């Protein structure tokens, strides 16, 4: 097993409850084919750090693969299965459904994308570790800025998590976000071109002031709307803070790690056992490993493209995808 899949497996053990992480788990109650797991892994890995919205693409993939059913699943004896049985806290209970498991799966396999960034940017992690130990002032500033940019979305996401899951995970909201995000990206490119000092920015993320780091974090909260893209809004925020396209992209990768890890841990502990019960352990490992390899390639691609062409190409892709989705699913 190569380094990235090993790193993913280690991270997954930290994400999922121990009861869900035991290899001797019972047979899954619903079928997630190997092909489905690979497709979801590729979609997650390729789109997580590109400014085109991984959540939006995973919602689309789940619909195409038929993983959106909200019908309550049953065990081999025909008895209904519960994620949370009826109780004083949940009078009606929370039924175990294919959609619940698929939504959890899409978040948990983000651990694979995290592994790819750790592998590519290990030097920045050692720099931040040196800062934490008092050996690097630049590392300490970088760590400070990453955490300041992370805190607003962590706080807002925790407060709004249930509302977002209930009302915003739909194809219509994704289409709106794809179009709005594309407009924002094109505006950001025009703004960057008009401010030649920003266009030739050479500053590093460690040089951001605390105020600018928090500003990027507040901007990142927009990405809680599925289909917006956390990577996109972080890069645009980096533009406005004076970072070059490549440096803004790299900072978005680093800021994304605690954001993605926090979401994966939260979702894993809330419904990771349900996901394993429905899909089985092996398919989660496969999807995450594929996500790790795909993300490794996608991150290198993004840095190459954005350094030369900015965000415009991705904006046009978002508009084309939104039009295609509207044509096939809404008309």
Secondary structure, DSSP 4 states (H G I P E B T S, - for coil): --HHHHHHHHHHHHHS-TTTS-TTPPPPSS---HHHHHHHHHHHHHHSSSTT-HHHHHHHHHHHTT----SBPB-TTSPBPEEE-S-SSSTT-EE-BHHHHHHHHHHHTHHHHHHHHHHHTHHHHHHHHHHHTTS-HHHHHHHHHHHHHHHHHHHHHHHHHHHHHHHT-SHHHHHHHHHHHHHHHHHHHHHHHH-HHHHT--B-GGG--HHHHHHHHHHHGGGGSTTS-HHHHHHHHHHHHTB-HHHHHHHHHHHHHHHHHHHHHHHHHHHHHHHHHHH-HHHHHHHHHHHHHHHHHHHHHHHHHHHHHTTHHHHHHHHHHHHHHIIIII-
